[in-house]
């Protein structure tokens, strides 16, 4: 069985991965697209979180805010994955041992799990609190956790460069 480290080394050594990492144009454009897609995700998710918390848009039904922003969240997610995978492939050997990269992946997974819990638990009963200025305590707690997790994704993503040479 192939180890994850060997897989990352082989992925990194693919001709297209090497070409991307050595490109003066393609890599920065793809990285910019990746950062912008994360900005779109975080902007839409945090807006919903702040609405659920009762800090903004208190007179707007939660369902209206979610319905308006969720397509942008999913679009950002798709672009993030489509840009992030080739970026990872082009630096897989270095990123394999990068603690900031590992933390970013962990936080992304936890943010996804938190969103799943929100939608399966609190949002399932949104009809009961849709018109209220703030969601119930469980929904507000999940919104707060979401904001912290996404802030962590951004910070750890930026810290990847700090640990890049290590």
Residue frames as qw, qx, qy, qz and C-alpha x, y, z in Angstrom:
[[0.000, 0.888, 0.460, 0.000, 0.00, 0.00, 0.00],
 [0.399, 0.492, -0.012, 0.774, 1.30, 3.45, -0.94],
 [0.319, -0.488, -0.469, 0.663, 1.83, 5.92, 1.89],
 [0.130, 0.927, 0.336, -0.105, 0.24, 9.36, 1.86],
 [0.249, -0.776, 0.302, 0.495, 3.67, 10.99, 1.74],
 [0.397, -0.093, 0.736, 0.540, 4.71, 8.96, -1.33],
 [0.298, 0.686, 0.647, 0.147, 1.35, 9.75, -2.96],
 [0.017, -0.951, -0.096, 0.293, 1.97, 13.47, -2.37],
 [0.337, -0.546, 0.526, 0.557, 5.47, 13.22, -3.81],
 [0.385, 0.210, 0.784, 0.441, 4.17, 11.47, -6.93],
 [0.178, 0.848, 0.499, -0.026, 1.33, 13.97, -7.29],
 [0.171, -0.870, 0.127, 0.445, 3.81, 16.81, -6.95],
 [0.349, -0.391, 0.653, 0.546, 6.04, 15.29, -9.65],
 [0.551, 0.563, 0.609, 0.090, 3.35, 14.99, -12.32],
 [0.415, 0.209, 0.308, 0.830, 4.25, 17.11, -15.36],
 [0.102, -0.729, -0.383, -0.558, 1.19, 19.37, -15.05],
 [0.578, -0.764, -0.235, 0.168, 1.79, 19.86, -11.29],
 [0.612, -0.271, 0.124, 0.733, 5.39, 20.86, -11.92],
 [0.241, 0.434, 0.386, 0.778, 4.34, 23.19, -14.74],
 [0.298, -0.832, -0.368, -0.289, 1.78, 24.87, -12.48],
 [0.628, -0.683, -0.108, 0.357, 4.21, 25.36, -9.60],
 [0.543, -0.173, 0.254, 0.782, 6.83, 26.83, -11.94],
 [0.218, 0.671, 0.491, 0.510, 4.40, 29.11, -13.75],
 [0.190, -0.088, -0.210, 0.955, 4.79, 32.83, -13.21],
 [0.344, -0.118, -0.235, -0.901, 1.22, 33.40, -14.41],
 [0.620, -0.267, -0.640, -0.368, -1.03, 30.39, -13.82],
 [0.497, -0.243, -0.707, 0.440, -0.15, 29.73, -10.17],
 [0.044, -0.150, -0.346, 0.925, -0.82, 33.28, -8.90],
 [0.444, -0.100, -0.330, -0.827, -4.04, 33.52, -10.93],
 [0.641, -0.252, -0.709, -0.151, -5.29, 30.20, -9.56],
 [0.389, -0.207, -0.623, 0.646, -4.26, 31.18, -6.03],
 [0.156, 0.021, 0.086, -0.984, -6.12, 34.48, -6.35],
 [0.585, -0.177, -0.514, -0.602, -9.22, 32.64, -7.59],
 [0.582, -0.229, -0.750, 0.214, -8.89, 30.30, -4.58],
 [0.185, -0.166, -0.463, 0.851, -8.69, 33.18, -2.10],
 [0.336, -0.038, -0.144, -0.930, -11.62, 34.98, -3.73],
 [0.616, -0.226, -0.663, -0.359, -13.74, 31.82, -3.59],
 [0.456, -0.274, -0.696, 0.482, -13.01, 31.43, 0.12],
 [0.030, 0.076, 0.196, -0.977, -13.96, 35.08, 0.57],
 [0.500, -0.153, -0.425, -0.739, -17.29, 34.37, -1.12],
 [0.616, -0.276, -0.737, 0.020, -17.93, 31.35, 1.11],
 [0.356, -0.238, -0.555, 0.713, -16.98, 33.15, 4.31],
 [0.142, -0.032, -0.016, -0.989, -18.92, 36.28, 3.37],
 [0.584, -0.236, -0.474, -0.615, -22.14, 34.40, 2.74],
 [0.639, -0.267, -0.701, 0.170, -21.78, 31.98, 5.67],
 [0.278, -0.155, -0.465, 0.826, -20.88, 34.69, 8.20],
 [0.302, -0.157, -0.147, -0.929, -23.80, 36.83, 6.99],
 [0.688, -0.316, -0.558, -0.341, -26.17, 33.94, 7.75],
 [0.583, -0.199, -0.622, 0.483, -24.41, 33.32, 11.06],
 [0.079, -0.002, -0.263, 0.962, -24.78, 36.97, 12.06],
 [0.500, -0.239, -0.307, -0.774, -28.47, 36.92, 11.08],
 [0.714, -0.291, -0.636, -0.035, -29.07, 33.75, 13.10],
 [0.466, -0.154, -0.513, 0.704, -27.27, 35.40, 16.02],
 [0.097, -0.869, -0.481, 0.062, -29.56, 38.41, 15.75],
 [0.424, -0.505, 0.061, 0.750, -26.74, 40.85, 15.06],
 [0.069, 0.255, -0.402, -0.876, -27.79, 41.94, 11.55],
 [0.368, -0.067, -0.649, -0.662, -30.90, 41.87, 9.33],
 [0.146, 0.072, 0.829, -0.535, -33.10, 41.18, 12.38],
 [0.555, 0.355, 0.260, -0.706, -36.31, 42.01, 10.50],
 [0.550, 0.381, -0.597, -0.442, -35.51, 39.66, 7.60],
 [0.953, -0.145, 0.139, -0.228, -36.69, 36.04, 7.87],
 [0.469, -0.514, 0.684, 0.218, -33.76, 33.67, 8.26],
 [0.708, 0.281, 0.631, 0.147, -35.06, 31.54, 5.40],
 [0.446, 0.889, 0.104, -0.007, -35.00, 34.54, 3.04],
 [0.122, -0.853, 0.493, 0.121, -31.39, 35.31, 3.94],
 [0.601, -0.233, 0.750, 0.149, -30.36, 31.66, 3.56],
 [0.679, 0.534, 0.501, 0.057, -32.22, 31.30, 0.26],
 [0.317, 0.943, -0.081, -0.053, -30.55, 34.43, -1.11],
 [0.110, -0.815, 0.567, 0.036, -27.00, 33.52, -0.03],
 [0.805, -0.179, 0.566, 0.003, -26.77, 29.73, -0.25],
 [0.809, 0.557, 0.136, 0.132, -26.23, 29.65, -4.05],
 [0.215, 0.880, -0.366, 0.215, -23.21, 31.94, -3.59],
 [0.572, -0.559, 0.586, -0.129, -21.89, 29.69, -0.85],
 [0.881, 0.114, 0.455, 0.058, -22.10, 26.63, -3.08],
 [0.615, 0.768, -0.053, 0.172, -20.58, 28.49, -6.05],
 [0.084, -0.843, 0.494, -0.194, -17.69, 29.59, -3.84],
 [0.750, -0.330, 0.568, -0.073, -17.27, 26.05, -2.55],
 [0.872, 0.402, 0.258, 0.104, -17.10, 24.64, -6.07],
 [0.420, 0.842, -0.228, 0.249, -14.53, 27.21, -7.17],
 [0.396, -0.735, 0.523, -0.175, -12.55, 26.66, -3.96],
 [0.852, -0.115, 0.509, 0.036, -12.31, 22.92, -4.62],
 [0.777, 0.575, 0.177, 0.185, -11.57, 23.32, -8.34],
 [0.260, 0.864, -0.310, 0.298, -8.80, 25.82, -7.64],
 [0.516, -0.677, 0.481, -0.209, -7.52, 24.24, -4.42],
 [0.954, -0.017, 0.295, 0.048, -6.92, 20.74, -5.78],
 [0.743, 0.547, -0.056, 0.381, -4.44, 21.78, -8.49],
 [0.054, -0.848, 0.354, -0.389, -2.77, 24.21, -6.09],
 [0.764, -0.471, 0.419, -0.136, -2.32, 21.35, -3.63],
 [0.944, 0.230, 0.164, 0.169, -1.04, 19.02, -6.34],
 [0.512, 0.747, -0.172, 0.388, 1.58, 21.56, -7.40],
 [0.021, -0.658, 0.542, -0.523, 2.95, 21.76, -3.85],
 [0.879, -0.307, -0.254, -0.260, 1.88, 18.43, -2.39],
 [0.760, 0.071, -0.462, 0.451, 5.33, 17.40, -1.14],
 [0.161, 0.281, -0.360, 0.875, 5.79, 20.63, 0.83],
 [0.522, -0.373, -0.015, -0.767, 2.20, 20.85, 2.03],
 [0.775, -0.163, -0.609, -0.050, 2.16, 17.27, 3.30],
 [0.605, -0.227, -0.529, 0.550, 4.14, 18.21, 6.41],
 [0.030, 0.373, -0.053, 0.926, 2.95, 21.80, 6.75],
 [0.102, -0.333, -0.797, 0.493, 1.15, 22.18, 10.12],
 [0.258, 0.345, 0.129, -0.893, -0.82, 25.22, 8.96],
 [0.449, 0.120, -0.627, -0.625, -2.09, 23.33, 5.91],
 [0.332, -0.183, -0.922, 0.081, -3.12, 20.38, 8.07],
 [0.027, 0.359, 0.570, -0.738, -4.87, 22.73, 10.49],
 [0.350, 0.249, -0.209, -0.879, -6.68, 24.41, 7.59],
 [0.459, -0.029, -0.797, -0.393, -7.98, 21.05, 6.35],
 [0.230, -0.275, -0.847, 0.392, -9.06, 20.09, 9.85],
 [0.132, 0.363, 0.328, -0.862, -10.89, 23.39, 10.34],
 [0.405, 0.146, -0.479, -0.765, -12.55, 23.07, 6.92],
 [0.405, -0.157, -0.893, -0.115, -13.81, 19.64, 7.88],
 [0.136, -0.366, -0.698, 0.601, -15.08, 20.91, 11.23],
 [0.243, 0.279, -0.005, -0.929, -16.77, 23.87, 9.52],
 [0.457, 0.011, -0.683, -0.570, -18.52, 21.45, 7.17],
 [0.354, -0.262, -0.877, 0.191, -19.56, 19.24, 10.07],
 [0.007, 0.330, 0.447, -0.832, -20.83, 22.28, 11.97],
 [0.371, 0.171, -0.286, -0.866, -22.89, 23.36, 8.93],
 [0.456, -0.112, -0.837, -0.282, -24.31, 19.85, 8.63],
 [0.228, -0.331, -0.775, 0.487, -25.29, 19.84, 12.31],
 [0.160, 0.273, 0.151, -0.936, -26.87, 23.29, 11.91],
 [0.460, 0.101, -0.473, -0.745, -28.96, 22.16, 8.94],
 [0.494, -0.151, -0.850, -0.107, -29.95, 18.81, 10.46],
 [0.307, -0.386, -0.700, 0.517, -30.74, 20.16, 13.92],
 [0.013, -0.479, -0.290, 0.828, -31.48, 23.87, 14.31],
 [0.216, 0.236, -0.383, -0.867, -32.46, 24.77, 10.73],
 [0.162, -0.239, -0.929, -0.232, -34.81, 21.81, 10.49],
 [0.159, -0.674, -0.673, 0.259, -37.08, 23.70, 12.92],
 [0.221, 0.002, 0.084, 0.972, -36.51, 27.13, 11.37],
 [0.225, -0.554, -0.554, -0.579, -40.27, 27.64, 10.87],
 [0.529, -0.665, -0.490, 0.194, -40.55, 28.03, 14.65],
 [0.423, -0.676, -0.057, 0.600, -38.01, 30.87, 14.80],
 [0.527, 0.403, 0.411, 0.626, -37.72, 32.19, 11.24],
 [0.024, 0.828, 0.260, 0.496, -39.34, 35.57, 11.99],
 [0.598, -0.750, -0.140, 0.244, -37.66, 36.10, 15.39],
 [0.109, 0.953, -0.284, 0.007, -34.86, 38.67, 15.67],
 [0.004, 0.588, -0.807, 0.054, -32.45, 35.89, 16.72],
 [0.718, 0.031, -0.666, -0.202, -32.37, 32.12, 16.52],
 [0.829, -0.537, -0.088, -0.126, -32.67, 29.79, 19.49],
 [0.429, -0.776, 0.457, 0.068, -29.61, 29.25, 21.71],
 [0.798, -0.053, 0.539, 0.265, -28.46, 26.11, 19.85],
 [0.594, 0.698, 0.268, 0.297, -28.62, 27.89, 16.49],
 [0.019, -0.974, 0.188, -0.122, -26.77, 30.91, 17.88],
 [0.634, -0.567, 0.503, 0.152, -24.08, 28.65, 19.37],
 [0.779, 0.222, 0.486, 0.328, -23.59, 26.83, 16.06],
 [0.374, 0.890, 0.108, 0.238, -23.41, 30.22, 14.29],
 [0.281, -0.896, 0.344, 0.001, -20.71, 31.40, 16.71],
 [0.748, -0.262, 0.557, 0.248, -18.73, 28.18, 16.23],
 [0.685, 0.578, 0.353, 0.269, -19.06, 28.64, 12.46],
 [0.150, 0.973, -0.108, 0.139, -17.59, 32.15, 12.60],
 [0.487, -0.708, 0.504, 0.084, -14.66, 30.96, 14.73],
 [0.802, 0.030, 0.546, 0.241, -13.99, 27.98, 12.45],
 [0.587, 0.723, 0.240, 0.275, -14.05, 30.07, 9.27],
 [0.081, -0.956, 0.276, -0.056, -11.78, 32.68, 10.86],
 [0.658, -0.469, 0.570, 0.150, -9.43, 29.81, 11.68],
 [0.782, 0.389, 0.416, 0.253, -9.55, 28.58, 8.07],
 [0.341, 0.916, -0.010, 0.209, -8.51, 32.03, 6.86],
 [0.307, -0.849, 0.428, -0.033, -5.73, 32.47, 9.42],
 [0.756, -0.244, 0.580, 0.180, -4.34, 28.96, 8.94],
 [0.715, 0.595, 0.297, 0.216, -4.51, 29.43, 5.16],
 [0.180, 0.946, -0.199, 0.184, -2.40, 32.56, 5.44],
 [0.521, -0.685, 0.508, -0.016, -0.01, 30.79, 7.84],
 [0.942, 0.215, 0.217, 0.137, 0.77, 28.14, 5.22],
 [0.511, 0.771, -0.179, 0.334, 3.34, 30.53, 3.73],
 [0.322, -0.799, 0.438, -0.257, 5.01, 30.99, 7.13],
 [0.746, -0.310, 0.589, -0.038, 5.60, 27.24, 7.44],
 [0.778, 0.588, -0.090, -0.202, 6.21, 26.79, 3.71],
 [0.426, 0.664, -0.603, 0.122, 9.93, 26.23, 3.98],
 [0.347, -0.456, 0.724, -0.385, 9.76, 23.96, 7.02]]
